[in-house]
Amino acid sequence: MNNNGIFITATGTDIGKTLITAGIIKFLRENNIDAIPMKPIQSGAKVERNGLVATDLELCLNYSNIKPTQDEIKLMSPFKFQAECSPHLASKMSNCKISIPHIIDCYRKLSKNHSAIMVEGAGGIMVPLACDSEITILNLIKKMKLPVILVASTALGTINHTLLSIDCLKQNKIELAGIIFNSPNNSSDDSKFINTDNPKTISRLREINILGNIPHLQHPNLINKEDWSVFLRNSTSLQKYLLSRKY
């Protein structure tokens, strides 16, 4: 299997995986690398006339003006659920079992025509994928055998969540390329010192690469030159890592 992809996961939901995934793809494509997104499991999919649409995938495609065929879109988002909840529950409600072998088969087909595939997970590492088994996002990561970029918040509580995520990945012998921090909405004066200290403390407690620290963007839109400039200024280590890989 083409191992030029990267798996983007997070310490939880609504941390900023999609924004980071979109930024990675946009940067690679601006450097003439044929990178595309893949969102294997999407809860809270949008209902349109032709069926369900994976909103996270749609955002990544729009930011880089990627125009895949309908067949490719099916490979990029094989499991879509309207219910906005954990994949295991959404899967049960839709009577549609999530298949890791099918996801890997979709990845392989996409990799035949593209240089790099950025795979965005669902929620955090230990999110369950079925009600009748112990399969989680971690199992998917292990089977795909891709390096992982972990997206973490800078807010209060992130130290525990991030350290547990790091330890889980390392205990399972998964290559962790590094962490990207994404600042939350609560950037009040009272919380700024916490948001500043948390990444430093995590870096001190675990030997880990800090690939970037993206400040809060009020209405993030990487098509906007100002937002894109902010993303680039605060992710130089990420850019070096991405360009160091062979595609």
NORNOR-V658552 format. One record per residue. N is the residue number from 1. PHI is phi in whole degrees, -180 to 180 (* if undefined). OMEGA is omega in whole degrees, -180 to 180 (* if undefined). BURIAL is I if it has 16 or more other ideal C-beta (glycine too) atoms within 10 Angstrom, else O. Layout:
N_PHI_OMEGA_BURIAL ; N_PHI_OMEGA_BURIAL
This chain:
1_*_177_O ; 2_-58_-178_O ; 3_-102_178_O ; 4_-84_178_I ; 5_-87_175_I ; 6_-138_176_I ; 7_-100_179_I ; 8_-103_178_I ; 9_-124_-176_I ; 10_-148_178_I ; 11_-82_179_I ; 12_177_180_I ; 13_-91_180_O ; 14_58_178_O ; 15_-95_178_I ; 16_127_-180_I ; 17_-58_-175_I ; 18_-66_178_I ; 19_-60_-179_I ; 20_-67_178_I ; 21_-59_180_I ; 22_-62_180_I ; 23_-66_178_I ; 24_-62_-179_I ; 25_-64_-180_I ; 26_-61_179_I ; 27_-63_-179_I ; 28_-63_-178_I ; 29_-68_176_I ; 30_-70_175_O ; 31_-105_173_O ; 32_63_175_O ; 33_-110_-176_I ; 34_-77_180_O ; 35_-101_177_I ; 36_-135_177_I ; 37_-90_170_I ; 38_-141_177_I ; 39_-121_-173_I ; 40_-59_-176_I ; 41_-133_-180_I ; 42_-124_170_I ; 43_-93_-179_I ; 44_70_180_I ; 45_-67_-178_I ; 46_-84_179_O ; 47_-89_176_O ; 48_-127_-174_O ; 49_-57_-177_O ; 50_-92_179_O ; 51_127_-178_O ; 52_-83_179_I ; 53_-119_177_O ; 54_-77_-173_I ; 55_-65_179_I ; 56_-66_177_I ; 57_-63_-179_I ; 58_-58_180_I ; 59_-63_180_I ; 60_-62_179_I ; 61_-66_-177_I ; 62_-67_-178_O ; 63_-61_-179_I ; 64_-108_178_I ; 65_54_178_O ; 66_-90_-177_I ; 67_-120_-180_O ; 68_-74_173_I ; 69_-75_177_O ; 70_-62_178_O ; 71_-64_179_O ; 72_-69_179_I ; 73_-61_178_O ; 74_-63_177_O ; 75_-74_-178_I ; 76_-72_-179_I ; 77_-138_-175_I ; 78_-69_-178_I ; 79_-126_-179_I ; 80_-123_-179_I ; 81_-132_-179_I ; 82_-71_-178_O ; 83_-64_-179_O ; 84_-94_-178_O ; 85_-155_180_O ; 86_-58_-177_I ; 87_-53_-178_I ; 88_-63_-179_I ; 89_-77_178_O ; 90_-61_178_I ; 91_-63_180_I ; 92_-65_-179_I ; 93_-65_-179_O ; 94_-94_-177_I ; 95_55_-179_O ; 96_-135_-177_O ; 97_-77_178_O ; 98_-77_-177_I ; 99_-115_177_I ; 100_-64_177_O ; 101_-57_179_O ; 102_-67_178_O ; 103_-61_180_I ; 104_-66_177_I ; 105_-64_177_O ; 106_-63_179_I ; 107_-60_-179_I ; 108_-61_180_O ; 109_-65_179_O ; 110_-66_-176_I ; 111_-69_178_I ; 112_-71_-175_O ; 113_-117_-177_O ; 114_-136_-174_I ; 115_-77_-175_I ; 116_-147_-180_I ; 117_-121_178_I ; 118_-98_-174_I ; 119_-96_179_I ; 120_-96_180_I ; 121_-75_178_I ; 122_-124_-178_I ; 123_64_-179_I ; 124_-102_-172_I ; 125_-67_-174_I ; 126_-98_177_O ; 127_-66_-179_I ; 128_-74_-179_I ; 129_-110_-179_I ; 130_-151_179_I ; 131_-87_-174_O ; 132_-114_177_O ; 133_-155_-179_O ; 134_-102_-179_O ; 135_-69_-179_I ; 136_-132_174_I ; 137_-57_178_I ; 138_-57_178_I ; 139_-62_178_I ; 140_-64_179_I ; 141_-60_-179_I ; 142_-63_-178_O ; 143_-71_-178_O ; 144_-77_175_I ; 145_56_178_O ; 146_-110_172_I ; 147_-65_-174_I ; 148_-115_166_I ; 149_-109_-177_I ; 150_-102_177_I ; 151_-97_-177_I ; 152_-133_175_I ; 153_-80_173_I ; 154_-99_-171_I ; 155_-79_177_I ; 156_-54_-179_O ; 157_101_-175_O ; 158_-71_-178_I ; 159_-60_180_I ; 160_-62_-178_O ; 161_-61_-176_I ; 162_-73_179_I ; 163_-64_178_I ; 164_-63_179_O ; 165_-66_178_I ; 166_-60_-178_I ; 167_-63_179_O ; 168_-62_180_I ; 169_-65_-178_I ; 170_-68_178_O ; 171_-64_179_O ; 172_-96_175_O ; 173_57_177_O ; 174_-99_-179_I ; 175_-68_179_O ; 176_-106_-178_I ; 177_-66_179_I ; 178_159_-178_I ; 179_-115_168_I ; 180_-117_177_I ; 181_-91_180_I ; 182_-130_-174_I ; 183_-75_-178_I ; 184_-82_-179_I ; 185_-70_-171_O ; 186_-77_-178_O ; 187_-103_177_O ; 188_-67_-179_O ; 189_-58_-178_O ; 190_-68_-176_O ; 191_-101_-175_I ; 192_-61_-179_O ; 193_-67_176_O ; 194_-69_-180_I ; 195_-62_179_I ; 196_-79_-175_O ; 197_-78_-174_O ; 198_-56_178_I ; 199_-60_179_I ; 200_-64_-179_O ; 201_-68_178_O ; 202_-62_179_I ; 203_-64_180_O ; 204_-73_-176_O ; 205_-83_179_O ; 206_-136_177_O ; 207_-78_-171_O ; 208_-148_177_I ; 209_-79_173_O ; 210_-95_-174_I ; 211_-88_180_I ; 212_178_178_I ; 213_-145_-173_I ; 214_-86_177_I ; 215_-69_-178_O ; 216_-63_174_O ; 217_-108_-172_I ; 218_-56_176_O ; 219_-133_-171_O ; 220_-57_177_I ; 221_-152_-174_I ; 222_-74_172_I ; 223_-75_177_O ; 224_-67_-175_O ; 225_-60_-179_O ; 226_-67_179_O ; 227_-63_180_I ; 228_-65_178_I ; 229_-65_177_O ; 230_-62_179_I ; 231_-59_-178_I ; 232_-66_-178_I ; 233_-63_-174_O ; 234_-106_-180_I ; 235_-141_-176_I ; 236_-65_179_O ; 237_-67_176_O ; 238_-61_-179_I ; 239_-61_178_I ; 240_-62_179_O ; 241_-62_-177_I ; 242_-62_-178_I ; 243_-77_179_O ; 244_-80_-177_O ; 245_-84_179_O ; 246_-94_-179_O ; 247_-122_*_I
